[in-house]
Amino acid sequence: MKYKYGCRNLFGFLVFLGLTGLLFSCHRKHEEEPPLKGRTVIVYMIGDNSLNSDIEPDINEMERGWNAGFDGHLIVYVDRTRTAPYVLEITADRSNTVVSPEVLKYSEQNSSSIGVMEKVLADIKNMYPAESYGLILWSHASGWLPATMIAPKTRVFGEDNGQYMEITELAGLSGKYDFLIFDACDMMGIESAYELRHNADYIVGSVTEILAGGFPYNEILEYLFMENPDLSSACRKFMEFYRSFSYSEMQTAAMSVVKTENLNGIASVSRDLIQKYKSRIAEIDVSTIQKYDSRTTTLFFDFLDFLENIAEDDADLQTLRNQLSSAVIFEDHTPFILD
């Protein structure tokens, strides 16, 4: 989840346009089509939950960070409490009021349904076609833990009024994105990253809770609309944002960028190590392994620390470290995490 501190731990109209277009010659229609933008970045916000009040501040940040010179569009799907979902096209504005125009409206729906997400993303891509796409997923989340697991606050991505989406469902999403950014807690575990490796070239997220402030969108948009997205710089801005707080309770953050094409090597060597030392797993003293969550019963642990604990001096551990270094192209964290 996004940890709540005050924390975050489209079609009949288109058909009409198509029919109207038949009144013009093919040559004239081609001339009037706008040039294809470089990138459309879609923010999928599921805020029909305790994060409802954090939606407008983040959209205001997007408006403050938007620049008409960016080669693309920033499109935001919003599902909040007591309001039917809608879609905004972000425009530049420095006020504290959301002024971006509403370009689509939906009936009430479960935004944590993969079918709904699939349709919304397709609608947006049809309206804002581009050479490439980026996707930001904004909501509560809790990594790889299945929605059926009997434990407090253990679900996966996207809470819509108590309903959730499994990571395996999310992995079935159509298309591939330049990047997939999680403004949601616990989504950079190795299990989630590997499951989603075919969905994006790069995955950005945190292994631990993200406070409700999330990403400082006014600071990171320029990096997302570069021809080659500078995700590392966007993450540096995220880390600077949390380090800038004057009180220590807010100075808690971790962020990583993973190059997905390098995840198969990690899977191969770690599979061999786990098979070789699986008899030792039951003997692990979990209190000695780096943890990544603040639950009474810890559920998220450091992947490398776990394998070093069971494999000790095995030479394949260095191979694993090398594989991790090639996959994790950026990582940073504060001295402590929320406890």
C-alpha positions as CSV (number, residue, x, y, z in Angstrom):
1,M,0.0,0.0,0.0
2,K,1.0,3.6,-0.1
3,Y,1.6,4.0,3.6
4,K,-0.8,6.6,5.0
5,Y,0.9,9.1,7.3
6,G,-1.0,11.9,5.9
7,C,1.1,7.7,3.8
8,R,1.0,5.7,0.5
9,N,3.0,2.8,2.0
10,L,-13.6,5.4,-24.8
11,F,-16.3,4.8,-28.4
12,G,-19.6,6.0,-30.0
13,F,-18.1,9.5,-30.3
14,L,-15.0,8.1,-32.1
15,V,-17.3,6.2,-34.5
16,F,-19.1,9.4,-35.2
17,L,-15.8,11.2,-35.9
18,G,-14.8,8.3,-38.2
19,L,-18.1,8.6,-40.2
20,T,-17.7,12.4,-40.5
21,G,-14.2,11.9,-41.8
22,L,-15.7,10.0,-44.8
23,L,-17.0,13.4,-46.1
24,F,-13.4,14.5,-46.8
25,S,-11.0,13.0,-49.3
26,C,-8.3,10.7,-48.0
27,H,-5.6,13.2,-48.9
28,R,-7.3,16.0,-47.0
29,K,-7.8,13.8,-43.9
30,H,-4.2,12.8,-43.9
31,E,-3.1,16.4,-44.0
32,E,-5.2,17.3,-41.0
33,E,-4.1,14.5,-38.7
34,P,-1.8,15.9,-36.0
35,P,1.8,14.7,-36.0
36,L,2.5,11.6,-33.9
37,K,3.8,12.6,-30.5
38,G,7.0,11.0,-29.1
39,R,5.4,9.6,-26.0
40,T,2.1,9.4,-24.1
41,V,2.5,8.8,-20.4
42,I,-0.5,7.4,-18.7
43,V,-1.1,7.7,-15.0
44,Y,-3.6,5.2,-13.7
45,M,-4.8,6.4,-10.3
46,I,-6.9,4.1,-8.2
47,G,-7.9,6.3,-5.3
48,D,-11.2,4.9,-4.3
49,N,-9.6,4.2,-0.9
50,S,-7.8,6.0,1.9
51,L,-5.6,7.9,-0.7
52,N,-8.6,9.8,-2.1
53,S,-7.4,13.1,-0.5
54,D,-4.0,12.7,-2.1
55,I,-5.2,12.7,-5.7
56,E,-5.7,16.4,-6.3
57,P,-2.3,17.4,-4.8
58,D,-0.5,15.0,-7.1
59,I,-2.5,16.2,-10.1
60,N,-1.6,19.8,-9.2
61,E,2.0,18.8,-9.1
62,M,1.7,17.3,-12.6
63,E,0.1,20.6,-13.8
64,R,3.0,22.6,-12.3
65,G,5.5,20.3,-13.9
66,W,3.9,20.2,-17.3
67,N,5.6,22.0,-20.2
68,A,3.9,22.4,-23.6
69,G,7.3,21.8,-25.1
70,F,7.3,18.2,-24.0
71,D,7.0,15.9,-27.0
72,G,4.0,14.0,-25.8
73,H,0.9,13.9,-23.6
74,L,0.3,13.3,-19.9
75,I,-3.0,11.6,-19.5
76,V,-4.5,10.7,-16.1
77,Y,-7.2,8.2,-15.3
78,V,-8.8,9.1,-12.0
79,D,-11.0,6.8,-9.8
80,R,-11.9,8.4,-6.5
81,T,-14.5,7.9,-3.8
82,R,-18.1,8.9,-4.6
83,T,-17.2,10.0,-8.1
84,A,-17.4,8.1,-11.4
85,P,-14.0,7.6,-13.0
86,Y,-12.8,10.2,-15.5
87,V,-9.7,11.0,-17.6
88,L,-7.8,14.3,-17.7
89,E,-5.3,15.7,-20.2
90,I,-2.8,17.5,-18.1
91,T,-2.1,21.1,-19.0
92,A,0.3,23.6,-17.5
93,D,-1.0,25.5,-14.4
94,R,0.6,26.8,-11.3
95,S,-2.5,27.4,-9.1
96,N,-3.8,25.0,-6.4
97,T,-6.8,24.2,-8.5
98,V,-7.0,21.3,-11.0
99,V,-7.7,23.0,-14.4
100,S,-6.8,20.2,-16.8
101,P,-9.7,19.3,-19.1
102,E,-11.8,16.2,-18.6
103,V,-11.6,14.2,-21.9
104,L,-13.4,11.0,-21.0
105,K,-16.0,9.9,-18.5
106,Y,-16.9,6.4,-17.3
107,S,-19.7,4.9,-15.4
108,E,-18.8,3.5,-12.0
109,Q,-16.5,0.5,-12.4
110,N,-13.9,-1.6,-10.6
111,S,-10.6,0.0,-11.6
112,S,-8.6,-2.8,-10.0
113,S,-10.1,-5.2,-12.6
114,I,-7.6,-6.1,-15.3
115,G,-10.4,-5.9,-17.9
116,V,-11.3,-2.4,-16.9
117,M,-7.6,-1.3,-16.9
118,E,-7.1,-2.9,-20.3
119,K,-10.1,-1.0,-21.8
120,V,-9.1,2.4,-20.2
121,L,-5.5,2.1,-21.5
122,A,-6.7,1.2,-25.0
123,D,-9.1,4.1,-25.0
124,I,-6.4,6.5,-24.0
125,K,-3.9,5.1,-26.6
126,N,-6.6,5.5,-29.3
127,M,-7.1,9.2,-28.4
128,Y,-3.4,10.0,-27.8
129,P,-1.4,7.7,-30.1
130,A,2.4,8.0,-29.8
131,E,5.6,6.4,-30.9
132,S,6.0,5.0,-27.3
133,Y,4.2,4.8,-24.0
134,G,5.0,5.1,-20.3
135,L,2.7,3.9,-17.5
136,I,2.5,5.1,-13.9
137,L,0.4,3.0,-11.6
138,W,-0.8,4.9,-8.5
139,S,-2.6,3.3,-5.6
140,H,-2.2,1.1,-2.6
141,A,-0.2,-2.1,-3.2
142,S,1.7,-4.8,-1.4
143,G,3.9,-6.5,-3.9
144,W,3.8,-10.2,-4.7
145,L,1.6,-11.3,-1.8
146,P,-1.6,-12.8,-3.2
147,A,-5.0,-11.2,-2.6
148,T,-6.2,-14.5,-1.0
149,M,-3.4,-14.5,1.6
150,I,-4.7,-14.4,5.2
151,A,-2.7,-11.5,6.6
152,P,-3.4,-7.9,7.4
153,K,-3.0,-5.5,4.4
154,T,-1.6,-8.1,2.1
155,R,-2.9,-7.7,-1.4
156,V,-1.2,-6.6,-4.6
157,F,-1.6,-3.6,-6.8
158,G,-4.6,-1.2,-6.8
159,E,-7.3,-1.1,-4.1
160,D,-10.7,0.0,-5.4
161,N,-13.1,0.0,-2.5
162,G,-11.7,-3.2,-1.0
163,Q,-11.0,-5.0,-4.3
164,Y,-7.5,-5.8,-5.6
165,M,-5.6,-6.9,-8.7
166,E,-3.2,-9.8,-8.6
167,I,0.3,-9.3,-10.0
168,T,-0.3,-12.3,-12.4
169,E,-3.3,-10.5,-13.8
170,L,-1.3,-7.3,-14.2
171,A,1.4,-9.2,-16.0
172,G,-1.2,-10.1,-18.7
173,L,-1.7,-6.5,-19.7
174,S,-1.4,-6.0,-23.4
175,G,1.4,-4.0,-25.0
176,K,4.9,-3.1,-23.8
177,Y,5.8,0.2,-22.2
178,D,9.1,2.1,-22.2
179,F,8.8,2.2,-18.4
180,L,6.4,1.1,-15.7
181,I,6.5,3.3,-12.6
182,F,4.9,2.3,-9.4
183,D,3.8,5.1,-7.1
184,A,2.7,2.4,-4.7
185,C,4.3,0.5,-1.9
186,D,6.3,-2.7,-2.0
187,M,6.3,-3.2,-5.8
188,M,10.0,-3.6,-6.4
189,G,10.5,-7.0,-4.9
190,I,12.2,-9.5,-7.2
191,E,9.1,-11.6,-7.5
192,S,7.0,-8.7,-8.8
193,A,9.7,-7.4,-11.1
194,Y,10.3,-10.8,-12.7
195,E,6.6,-11.4,-13.1
196,L,6.2,-8.1,-15.0
197,R,9.4,-8.3,-17.0
198,H,7.6,-8.6,-20.3
199,N,5.4,-5.5,-19.6
200,A,8.1,-2.8,-19.8
201,D,11.8,-2.2,-20.7
202,Y,12.3,-0.6,-17.2
203,I,10.4,-0.9,-13.9
204,V,10.7,1.8,-11.3
205,G,9.5,1.4,-7.7
206,S,10.2,0.9,-4.0
207,V,10.9,-2.3,-2.0
208,T,9.3,-0.7,1.0
209,E,6.5,1.7,1.8
210,I,6.0,5.0,-0.1
211,L,4.6,7.8,1.9
212,A,1.4,9.5,0.7
213,G,3.3,12.3,-1.0
214,G,4.5,9.8,-3.5
215,F,6.6,11.2,-6.4
216,P,7.3,14.9,-6.7
217,Y,5.7,15.0,-10.2
218,N,6.6,18.7,-10.8
219,E,10.2,17.7,-10.5
220,I,10.3,14.5,-12.6
221,L,8.1,15.0,-15.7
222,E,11.0,16.4,-17.8
223,Y,12.9,13.2,-17.4
224,L,9.9,11.0,-18.5
225,F,9.5,12.9,-21.8
226,M,13.1,12.8,-22.9
227,E,13.6,10.7,-26.1
228,N,15.5,8.3,-23.8
229,P,13.8,8.6,-20.5
230,D,16.2,9.5,-17.7
231,L,14.6,7.3,-15.0
232,S,17.6,7.5,-12.7
233,S,17.4,11.3,-12.5
234,A,13.6,11.0,-11.8
235,C,14.5,8.7,-8.9
236,R,17.1,11.0,-7.6
237,K,14.5,13.8,-7.4
238,F,12.3,11.4,-5.5
239,M,15.1,10.7,-3.0
240,E,16.0,14.4,-2.7
241,F,12.3,15.2,-1.9
242,Y,12.3,12.9,1.1
243,R,15.7,13.8,2.3
244,S,14.7,17.5,2.3
245,F,12.1,17.1,5.2
246,S,13.3,18.7,8.4
247,Y,11.8,15.9,10.7
248,S,13.2,12.4,10.6
249,E,9.8,10.6,10.5
250,M,9.4,11.7,6.8
251,Q,13.0,11.0,5.8
252,T,12.2,7.4,4.8
253,A,12.4,6.3,1.2
254,A,13.9,3.7,-1.1
255,M,13.8,3.7,-4.9
256,S,15.2,1.4,-7.7
257,V,15.2,1.2,-11.5
258,V,15.4,-2.3,-13.0
259,K,16.3,-3.1,-16.6
260,T,14.0,-6.0,-17.2
261,E,15.9,-7.8,-20.0
262,N,18.5,-8.7,-17.3
263,L,16.1,-10.4,-15.0
264,N,16.3,-13.9,-16.6
265,G,20.0,-14.2,-15.5
266,I,19.0,-13.5,-11.9
267,A,16.3,-16.1,-12.1
268,S,18.6,-18.7,-13.4
269,V,21.4,-18.4,-10.9
270,S,19.1,-17.9,-7.9
271,R,17.1,-21.0,-8.9
272,D,20.2,-23.1,-8.8
273,L,21.2,-21.7,-5.4
274,I,17.8,-22.3,-3.8
275,Q,17.7,-25.9,-5.2
276,K,21.2,-26.5,-3.8
277,Y,20.5,-25.1,-0.3
278,K,16.7,-25.6,0.1
279,S,17.3,-27.8,3.2
280,R,18.7,-24.8,5.0
281,I,15.7,-22.5,4.4
282,A,13.7,-23.8,7.4
283,E,16.7,-23.1,9.7
284,I,17.0,-19.4,8.9
285,D,16.9,-16.9,11.7
286,V,14.8,-14.3,9.9
287,S,15.7,-11.7,12.5
288,T,19.2,-11.5,11.0
289,I,17.9,-10.7,7.4
290,Q,17.3,-7.2,6.2
291,K,13.5,-6.5,6.3
292,Y,11.5,-4.1,4.2
293,D,8.2,-3.7,5.8
294,S,6.8,-2.4,9.1
295,R,4.2,-5.2,9.8
296,T,4.2,-7.0,13.1
297,T,5.1,-10.1,11.2
298,T,7.7,-9.3,8.6
299,L,6.8,-10.4,5.1
300,F,9.3,-8.7,2.9
301,F,13.1,-9.5,3.1
302,D,16.2,-8.6,1.1
303,F,16.6,-11.1,-1.7
304,L,20.4,-11.1,-1.7
305,D,20.7,-11.2,2.1
306,F,18.5,-14.2,2.2
307,L,20.5,-16.1,-0.4
308,E,23.8,-15.2,1.3
309,N,22.4,-16.5,4.5
310,I,21.7,-20.0,3.1
311,A,24.5,-20.3,0.5
312,E,27.2,-18.7,2.6
313,D,30.5,-18.8,0.5
314,D,29.2,-20.4,-2.6
315,A,31.0,-19.1,-5.7
316,D,27.7,-18.6,-7.5
317,L,26.8,-15.8,-5.1
318,Q,29.3,-13.6,-6.9
319,T,27.6,-14.4,-10.2
320,L,24.3,-13.4,-8.6
321,R,25.8,-10.1,-7.4
322,N,27.0,-9.4,-10.9
323,Q,23.6,-10.2,-12.4
324,L,21.9,-7.9,-9.9
325,S,24.3,-5.1,-10.6
326,S,23.5,-5.4,-14.3
327,A,19.7,-5.4,-13.7
328,V,19.5,-2.7,-11.0
329,I,20.7,0.4,-12.9
330,F,19.8,2.7,-10.0
331,E,19.1,2.3,-6.3
332,D,19.1,4.6,-3.3
333,H,17.7,4.6,0.1
334,T,17.6,6.7,3.3
335,P,19.6,5.4,6.3
336,F,16.4,3.9,7.8
337,I,12.9,3.0,6.6
338,L,9.6,3.4,8.2
339,D,9.2,1.1,11.2
